[in-house]
Amino acid sequence: MAGLRWTARLVVGLLAARASAAQELGQVCAAAGKVTVGQWASYSGNGGQMNGTTLRLAIVGSERHGDTTFYWFEIDHTSGKDAARSEIVEMLVPGFGVEASEIRGLIVKLGAAPALRVDQMKPTNPVLEFARRCAGAQALGWETVAAPVGSVRALHAKDAQGWEAWVSQDVPFGFVKLRAQDGGDLVLTGRGTDAKSSIAETPQQLPWTTPRP
């Protein structure tokens, strides 16, 4: 009987821990959706197709349209296979939650080519993808992630499609580490609040676009 009571307490404890972790994951995902101009986080890839990859995410500006504040979200990516194949993408998006489906503006710079404003293009919105996956993932528990910036306590989460991440409210954009299905990792290397646009030039305006303020 004593053994049965001990087992029952253990099961109840595990269920409570899982419920708490799930609630905490929701809080982390919600916090990741609250952004400020200037925040940035940088990452490096290790293993798999991400090996040698460098990535910086940043909020480099904002615009007010009607009752909504839109943010210029920059993705600065360099391939590990060919550093010359760098790309910078800036998207004007209405926040970082699951409602961030609209892309109001788009600027692209590929390698040494001139930067172009191409608002007519409708790429996959990585902000929306991360928000959806984070919201639908299962919390596996808190872990300490060893990163170049030091050890970071993060909540380990995984979804049914194999997306795996370690997330924290203390990191801009929420994630400390991402793991691809091929086993490659993208790990936090830096963070800050002083981001500026990586595109120094004025983007060329295509005939069907509106100039960036």
C-alpha positions in Angstrom: 0.0 0.0 0.0 2.8 2.4 0.9 4.4 1.6 -2.5 1.1 2.4 -4.3 0.8 5.8 -2.4 4.4 6.6 -3.4 3.7 5.8 -7.1 0.5 7.9 -7.0 2.4 10.9 -5.6 5.1 10.5 -8.2 2.5 10.4 -11.1 0.7 13.5 -9.7 4.0 15.3 -9.3 5.0 14.5 -12.9 1.7 15.7 -14.3 1.9 18.9 -12.3 5.5 19.5 -13.5 4.3 19.0 -17.1 1.4 21.3 -16.7 3.7 24.0 -15.2 6.2 23.6 -18.0 3.4 23.9 -20.6 2.2 27.1 -18.9 5.8 28.5 -18.8 6.3 27.7 -22.5 3.2 29.8 -23.3 4.6 32.7 -21.3 8.0 32.4 -23.1 6.3 32.3 -26.5 4.2 35.4 -25.6 7.3 37.3 -24.3 9.1 36.6 -27.6 6.3 38.4 -29.4 7.0 41.7 -27.5 9.8 43.5 -29.4 11.5 46.8 -29.2 13.5 48.7 -31.8 17.2 48.0 -31.5 17.0 44.5 -30.1 19.2 41.9 -31.8 20.5 38.3 -31.3 23.2 36.5 -33.3 23.7 32.8 -33.9 26.2 30.4 -35.3 25.5 27.0 -36.9 27.1 23.7 -36.0 26.7 20.4 -37.8 24.3 19.4 -40.5 23.3 21.9 -43.3 23.7 24.8 -40.8 27.4 24.1 -40.2 29.4 27.4 -40.4 26.2 29.5 -40.9 26.0 32.8 -39.2 22.7 34.6 -38.5 21.6 37.9 -36.9 18.1 38.8 -36.1 17.3 42.4 -35.3 14.5 45.1 -35.1 16.0 48.0 -37.0 13.0 50.4 -37.2 9.3 50.9 -37.0 6.5 52.6 -38.8 2.9 53.5 -37.8 0.1 52.6 -40.2 -3.4 53.4 -38.9 -3.7 51.9 -35.4 -0.9 49.4 -35.9 2.9 49.7 -35.3 4.9 47.7 -37.9 8.5 46.7 -37.2 11.3 46.4 -39.6 12.6 42.9 -38.9 16.0 42.1 -40.3 17.5 38.7 -41.0 21.3 38.9 -41.9 22.4 35.4 -43.0 25.7 34.1 -44.3 26.1 30.6 -45.6 28.7 28.3 -44.1 29.4 26.8 -47.6 30.0 30.1 -49.4 30.4 33.4 -47.4 29.9 35.3 -50.7 26.3 34.0 -50.7 25.2 36.3 -47.9 21.8 37.7 -47.8 20.0 40.4 -45.9 16.2 40.5 -45.7 14.2 43.3 -44.0 10.5 42.7 -43.6 7.9 45.2 -42.3 5.7 43.1 -40.0 2.9 43.9 -37.5 4.5 42.4 -34.4 5.7 38.9 -33.6 2.7 36.9 -32.4 0.6 34.3 -34.3 -1.4 37.3 -35.8 1.7 38.6 -37.6 0.6 37.3 -41.0 1.0 40.5 -43.0 4.2 41.6 -44.6 3.8 45.3 -45.5 7.3 46.0 -46.9 10.2 43.9 -48.1 13.9 44.9 -48.8 16.4 42.3 -50.1 20.1 42.5 -50.6 21.9 39.5 -52.0 25.7 39.4 -51.7 27.3 42.5 -53.3 24.2 43.2 -55.4 22.3 46.5 -54.8 19.6 46.4 -52.2 16.1 46.3 -53.7 12.7 47.2 -52.3 10.3 44.5 -53.6 7.1 44.8 -51.7 5.2 42.8 -54.3 7.0 39.6 -53.2 5.3 37.5 -50.5 7.9 35.3 -48.8 7.2 32.9 -46.0 7.1 34.9 -42.8 9.6 33.3 -40.4 8.1 35.4 -37.5 4.7 33.7 -38.0 6.3 30.3 -38.4 8.3 30.5 -35.2 5.2 31.9 -33.3 3.0 29.0 -34.5 5.6 26.3 -33.7 6.4 27.8 -30.3 2.7 27.9 -29.4 2.0 24.3 -30.6 5.1 22.7 -29.2 5.4 20.4 -26.1 7.5 21.6 -23.2 10.1 19.0 -22.2 11.5 20.8 -19.2 14.1 23.4 -18.2 17.8 22.8 -19.1 21.1 24.7 -19.1 22.3 25.5 -22.6 26.1 26.0 -23.0 26.5 28.8 -25.5 29.4 31.2 -26.6 27.6 33.9 -24.5 27.7 31.7 -21.4 25.3 29.2 -19.9 21.7 30.1 -20.4 18.7 28.5 -18.6 16.1 27.7 -21.3 12.9 25.7 -21.7 13.3 22.7 -24.0 10.4 22.4 -26.5 9.6 20.1 -29.4 6.7 19.8 -31.8 5.2 16.9 -33.7 7.1 17.7 -36.9 10.5 17.5 -35.1 11.1 21.2 -34.6 13.2 21.6 -31.5 14.1 24.7 -29.6 15.5 25.9 -26.3 13.7 29.2 -25.4 14.0 31.9 -22.8 12.3 35.2 -22.0 15.7 36.7 -21.3 16.8 36.4 -25.0 15.6 38.7 -27.8 13.2 36.7 -30.1 13.0 34.0 -27.5 15.3 31.2 -28.7 18.7 30.2 -27.3 19.2 27.2 -29.6 17.4 25.6 -32.5 17.9 22.1 -33.7 17.3 21.0 -37.3 16.0 17.5 -38.2 19.5 16.6 -39.6 21.0 17.3 -36.1 22.5 20.6 -36.8 22.3 23.3 -34.1 21.9 27.1 -34.3 23.3 28.5 -31.1 23.2 32.0 -29.5 26.5 33.9 -29.8 25.4 37.5 -28.8 22.5 39.8 -28.0 21.9 43.5 -27.4 19.7 46.5 -27.8 21.6 48.8 -30.2 20.8 47.2 -33.6 21.0 49.3 -36.8 20.2 48.3 -40.3 22.9 46.2 -42.0 22.0 47.8 -45.3 24.0 51.0 -45.6 22.7 52.1 -49.0 19.3 53.4 -50.0 17.4 50.5 -51.6 16.6 50.8 -55.3 12.9 51.5 -55.8 11.1 49.2 -58.3 8.3 50.9 -60.2 5.5 49.3 -58.2 6.9 50.0 -54.7 6.5 52.9 -52.3 9.7 54.6 -51.0 10.7 53.6 -47.5 10.4 56.6 -45.1 
